[in-house]
Amino acid sequence: MDAHDTLRRLLTEIRDGNLDVDKGMEQLRDFPVMDIGHTKIDLHRALRNGFPEVIYGEGKTPEQIGEIFERMGEHANVLGTRVSPEAAAHVQSICPDVLYNALARTLTCARHEIDYREGEVVIVTAGTSDLPVAEEARVTCEMLGSHARVISDVGVAGIHRLLDRLDDIRPAQVIIVVAGMEGALASVIGGLVSQPIVAVPTSVGYGASLSGFTALMGMLTSCASGVTVVNIDNGFGAACAACKITKLVASLSDGKSQA
């Protein structure tokens, strides 16, 4: 149950006379922000933009991440990104149901059922070295209600590998392309498919790749029209963009079916 469901249930109980106003006010004391000292947890973010707040792990202590997970888990499913193994071990020691994905560096706690939408996000990587960013995107998509899968190591240096997987890529509702070096894969796929593409430059590559800046510039100047680009190594941001698209498509489909 997310913040939207919690608030709806609370208001319904007050309306139906099953909960008096004072009790309702007591339950609302943590809305919209839960202040736990070092962190102010935004409990209404899902109401405003459709997705709950996500924990960014870098720069936080294991104890801070653990307390945030405990408190957020009382209200909704929780996702943490860029979490170190040490921090993950601490969180799991106090929240045994939390799962750690070492490749993606994500922590997830799904205590409430995830309502998955129709359609799928396909995440394509140029090389195996891009997998950590791709896996961060996949985990994020799954936590935000979009089924996702990864097709890896189909970069332009061996273009036949990509062409061999086109039948697996084309049914996707949204495609996330993850590539380092010169970032050419986004342009190539953009010229072969009609779906929205979210491109993620990665910091993979030798010196002249400039820690992902070369791939970023290549994707921004893509000659394939309509390619959207997020920040370097930002698999999480790419997944959020893709999930907003799948959510919009689902709402439009529901509207048509009801018309």
Helices and strands as residue ranges (DSSP letters): H 3-15, H 21-27, G 28-30, E 33-35, E 40-42, H 45-49, E 55-56, H 62-72, E 78-81, H 85-94, E 99-101, E 106-109, E 120-125, G 128-130, H 131-143, E 147-151, G 156-158, H 159-163, H 166-169, E 174-179, H 185-190, E 197-201, G 207-212, H 213-220, E 227-229, H 235-258
